[in-house]
Structures are given as C-alpha cells and as structure tokens.
Amino acid sequence: MSRRRRRRGSGRSDSSSENRSRNDSQNRGGNPEGAKEAQGQKGNTRHSKANMVVLVDSDPAYVEMESMGIVNYISGFNPMGFTGLSRALNYITNPRNEGRIGLVLLDLEVPSVDGHSVGNIIEALKKGGIPLALVSQQNTAENVELGIKLGAVGFLPKVFTLEIFVRFVKNILRNGFSNSWQCSSCGRLVPVDQTDFLNMGPLKCSDKKCESSEIKEVHFGSSNRN
C-alpha cells in the first residue's frame, strides 16, 4: 500500500509542478510572446509561398517550353500556364492565390477575349504588387519603352531558346530584374550571350538592316530605370 501511495503521490506532484510552471509562464506573459511569434511566423509564411510563376502566352508551344524550363531548371518555383486572358485573370485575382505568385510573364500579343485585355492583367498585377515581365514578338523601341513605363522587371523578345528563358527568369527571381541590351540606332533588344563577354567581341544589332554596334544597357524595374 505504501508503494502505491508513493506512486500516486509522485504523480500528483508532477502534475502540480506542471500546472505551477504553466501559471508562472502565464504570469510572466509567456503566452502573449508566443502568440506574437506565431503571428510573425504566419506573416513570413505568406511571403515564402510566393513560389508560382504564371505564364500567359497565346502560343501553347511557348507555354509548354517555359513550364518545362521552370520545372527542370528553377528550383523552388512551380509554373502555371495559360493561353487565354480570362482564365489567367481569374487565377491572378483569386483571393486563394494572394501572396503565392512570384512573377508573371505576359505575352503582349495575347488577343482580347470576352472583354478582357492585356491591360486588365497589367492592372491586376499593379494592384496586387506582383512583378511583371513582358514577352513579345514585336522587338521594337516602343515596346521596350512600354516595359520601362509599366515598371516591368524585364522584357524578353521572341524568338528565344530554353536557355535564354531560364537565364532571364533566374535573373529576375534572384535580383528582382533582368536587364537587356538595346541598339541605340533602331531600338531593338540585342540577344547577348555570356560568350560575347568572354570573347570581348563587338556587339551588333540583331537586325541585319541595321547592324549598328552602338549598344546600350537597358535597366528594367521601378528602382532601376535610367
């Protein structure tokens, strides 16, 4: 009987000590501090969920290639591709996706459908504070200036390879922008490979009718404008 009493007594003693420690923690304000820490972690979690790259392009082949590039070569991010503006706009403005989208690559040539236009996508991105990168078949000075005016973090003219696309997106995700090189004469963007810098050869305009060697760097992003 004495052993049983000791065991029961020790059990009550452990329980009472736990209760005392909890009361002491509450008296010291332990729970409010824990609540604040949990709230801080919740806020950080929202920011860390920005791991989606939305691809909006009228050409399904480009959407497929870009999606493959993100899955295979850009760790920590997942693609979501659209060939139409309506579904893309619904995804971007869906409250469930708030804080999840880290970048949107928008093709300027996506046709307007059901009253939705490229402008609606751009307006939604501005409202949500989501980074925008432009893609276009029209490699013109006007589109380059448009990208800068809109605060786009980069401009990628078609056609481009998988390697160029991956390097372009990685620059944005790592640095917040991806600068380009522009012909000072005609305003077209000039594809620049790393080997060009290694060989230290003169850069020329990609337009055969121009072939100017006066090339300047174009700074994209609201904090990197000329």
Secondary structure, 3 states (H helix, E strand, C coil): CHHHHHHHHHHHHHHHHHHHHHHHHHHCCHHHHHHHHHHHHHHHHHHHCCCEEEEECCCHHHHHHHHHHHHHHCCCCEEEEECCHHHHHHHHHCHHHCCCEEEEEEECCCCCECCECHHHHHHHHHHHCCCEEEEECCCCHHHHHHHHHCCCCEEEECCCCHHHHHHHHHHHHHHCCCCEEEECCCCCECCCCHHHHHHCCCCCCCCCCCCCCCEEEECCCCCCCC
